[in-house]
Amino acid sequence: MWPGRTGDVCLVLRTGLVAALVAGVLAAGGCSPSPRCPANAPCPAIPLRVTFTSVINGKPAAAGHGSSYRVRPGEQLVMRVVVTVPDHVKITALWFGISTGTWGSGRGGNPIGMNPILAHYRQPLPPGSHTFGLRWRVSRHRSADSLILIYSWTSHQPPASVSGPIATLTLAPNTRA
């Protein structure tokens, strides 16, 4: 229809395909923008690798496995949780609690799914390793087969609100009330 237009269209298509291919290769190869982000542009996500290690009644978590502890209704638990905060994160609030299987962050970063809340720390938690002691008596009237020791934390730098499991507390068989 338009003489000479086919070559122009093919050139545009080829250029677009090459640009898409180069962008894909750079993304797969790990090429990333500089740490400073342009104004009004989203910055790439920073991995938030805050770690939690537990010791419950003197028993440390098994290395390389999800932490699981067998408990009895009415048992007093003495827990120690070591929180390791990486250099680029400063935690502004930290909660520990018990859940029956759901958790998350609600309005203002406050935790949901914690019942009871075992501890709430409001002091800023800078990078490094921090140890927290917790005590809790397992209710004699629990209907769940397992409970979960969970955490929830917030940060303003970078802005984040994160919750997750620390350890599974499995009620010992034939001991439920």
C-alpha positions as CSV (number, residue, x, y, z in Angstrom):
1,M,0.0,0.0,0.0
2,W,2.6,2.5,1.0
3,P,5.8,2.0,-1.0
4,G,8.9,2.1,1.2
5,R,7.0,1.7,4.5
6,T,7.6,-2.0,4.9
7,G,11.3,-1.5,5.5
8,D,10.7,1.2,8.1
9,V,8.2,-1.0,9.9
10,C,10.6,-3.9,9.9
11,L,13.4,-1.7,11.3
12,V,11.2,-0.5,14.1
13,L,10.1,-4.0,14.9
14,R,13.7,-5.3,14.8
15,T,14.9,-2.5,17.1
16,G,12.1,-3.1,19.6
17,L,12.8,-6.9,19.6
18,V,16.5,-6.3,20.2
19,A,15.8,-3.8,23.0
20,A,13.5,-6.3,24.7
21,L,16.1,-9.1,24.3
22,V,18.9,-6.9,25.7
23,A,16.7,-5.9,28.7
24,G,15.9,-9.5,29.4
25,V,19.5,-10.5,29.2
26,L,20.6,-7.7,31.5
27,A,17.8,-8.5,34.0
28,A,18.7,-12.2,34.0
29,G,22.4,-11.4,34.4
30,G,21.7,-9.3,37.6
31,C,22.4,-5.9,36.1
32,S,20.8,-3.4,38.3
33,P,20.6,0.4,38.5
34,S,22.8,2.4,40.8
35,P,21.8,2.5,44.5
36,R,20.4,6.0,44.2
37,C,17.0,6.1,42.5
38,P,15.9,8.9,40.2
39,A,13.4,11.3,41.7
40,N,9.8,10.1,41.5
41,A,11.0,6.6,40.3
42,P,10.5,3.4,42.4
43,C,13.7,1.9,43.8
44,P,14.3,-1.8,43.5
45,A,13.3,-3.8,46.6
46,I,16.0,-4.4,49.2
47,P,15.9,-8.0,50.5
48,L,14.9,-7.8,54.2
49,R,16.8,-10.7,55.6
50,V,16.1,-10.3,59.3
51,T,16.5,-13.7,60.9
52,F,15.1,-15.3,64.0
53,T,16.6,-18.3,65.8
54,S,14.9,-19.9,68.8
55,V,15.8,-21.9,71.8
56,I,12.8,-23.2,73.8
57,N,13.2,-24.9,77.2
58,G,16.9,-25.3,76.5
59,K,16.4,-27.0,73.1
60,P,17.9,-25.1,70.1
61,A,16.2,-25.2,66.7
62,A,17.5,-28.0,64.4
63,A,20.0,-26.5,61.9
64,G,18.6,-26.3,58.4
65,H,15.1,-27.3,59.4
66,G,12.0,-25.5,60.4
67,S,12.0,-25.1,64.2
68,S,9.5,-27.5,65.8
69,Y,9.0,-28.2,69.4
70,R,6.8,-30.7,71.2
71,V,4.9,-29.1,74.1
72,R,2.2,-30.2,76.6
73,P,-0.9,-28.3,77.7
74,G,-0.1,-26.4,80.9
75,E,3.7,-26.5,80.2
76,Q,5.7,-23.4,81.1
77,L,7.9,-22.4,78.1
78,V,11.1,-20.4,78.6
79,M,12.0,-19.1,75.1
80,R,15.0,-17.3,73.8
81,V,14.9,-15.7,70.4
82,V,18.0,-14.2,68.7
83,V,17.1,-11.6,66.1
84,T,19.8,-10.7,63.5
85,V,19.2,-7.4,61.8
86,P,21.2,-6.7,58.6
87,D,23.1,-3.4,58.0
88,H,20.5,-1.8,55.8
89,V,17.5,-2.3,58.2
90,K,16.6,-0.5,61.4
91,I,13.6,-2.1,63.1
92,T,11.3,0.5,64.8
93,A,8.9,-1.9,66.5
94,L,9.0,-5.7,67.2
95,W,6.3,-8.0,68.5
96,F,6.4,-11.7,69.6
97,G,3.3,-13.7,70.0
98,I,1.4,-17.0,69.6
99,S,-0.8,-17.8,66.6
100,T,-3.0,-20.7,65.6
101,G,-2.0,-20.4,62.0
102,T,-2.6,-16.9,60.7
103,W,-0.5,-13.7,61.0
104,G,0.1,-10.5,59.2
105,S,0.3,-6.7,59.7
106,G,-2.7,-4.5,60.1
107,R,-3.2,-0.8,60.3
108,G,0.0,1.1,61.2
109,G,2.0,-2.1,61.1
110,N,0.3,-3.6,64.2
111,P,0.3,-7.4,64.1
112,I,-2.8,-9.5,63.5
113,G,-3.2,-13.1,64.4
114,M,-1.2,-12.9,67.7
115,N,-3.1,-14.2,70.7
116,P,-1.5,-13.7,73.1
117,I,1.1,-11.0,72.4
118,L,4.1,-12.1,74.5
119,A,6.2,-9.0,74.0
120,H,6.2,-5.7,72.2
121,Y,9.5,-3.7,71.9
122,R,9.2,-0.1,71.0
123,Q,12.9,0.8,71.1
124,P,14.6,1.1,67.7
125,L,16.6,-2.1,67.0
126,P,19.7,-1.3,65.0
127,P,21.7,-3.7,62.8
128,G,23.4,-6.6,64.7
129,S,22.3,-9.5,66.9
130,H,19.8,-9.1,69.7
131,T,18.6,-11.7,72.2
132,F,15.1,-11.6,73.7
133,G,13.7,-13.7,76.6
134,L,10.1,-14.8,76.6
135,R,7.9,-16.9,79.0
136,W,4.5,-18.4,78.3
137,R,2.4,-21.2,79.7
138,V,0.6,-23.3,77.1
139,S,-3.1,-23.2,77.9
140,R,-4.7,-26.4,79.1
141,H,-7.7,-25.7,76.9
142,R,-6.1,-25.4,73.5
143,S,-8.2,-26.9,70.7
144,A,-5.5,-26.6,68.0
145,D,-3.0,-29.5,67.5
146,S,-0.2,-26.9,67.0
147,L,0.6,-23.3,67.8
148,I,3.1,-21.1,66.2
149,L,5.5,-18.6,67.9
150,I,5.5,-15.7,65.5
151,Y,7.1,-12.3,65.0
152,S,6.0,-9.0,63.5
153,W,8.2,-6.0,62.9
154,T,8.1,-2.6,61.3
155,S,10.8,-0.4,59.9
156,H,10.8,3.2,58.6
157,Q,14.1,2.8,56.8
158,P,13.4,1.0,54.6
159,P,9.6,1.2,54.9
160,A,8.4,-2.3,55.8
161,S,5.9,-4.3,57.9
162,V,6.8,-8.0,58.1
163,S,5.4,-11.0,60.0
164,G,6.2,-14.7,60.0
165,P,6.8,-17.9,62.0
166,I,9.7,-18.6,64.3
167,A,8.8,-22.0,65.6
168,T,5.9,-24.6,65.6
169,L,4.7,-25.7,69.0
170,T,3.2,-29.1,68.5
171,L,1.0,-30.4,71.3
172,A,2.2,-33.9,72.4
173,P,-0.3,-36.7,71.5
174,N,-2.6,-38.1,74.1
175,T,-2.0,-35.1,76.4
176,R,-4.6,-32.7,75.2
177,A,-7.2,-31.7,77.7
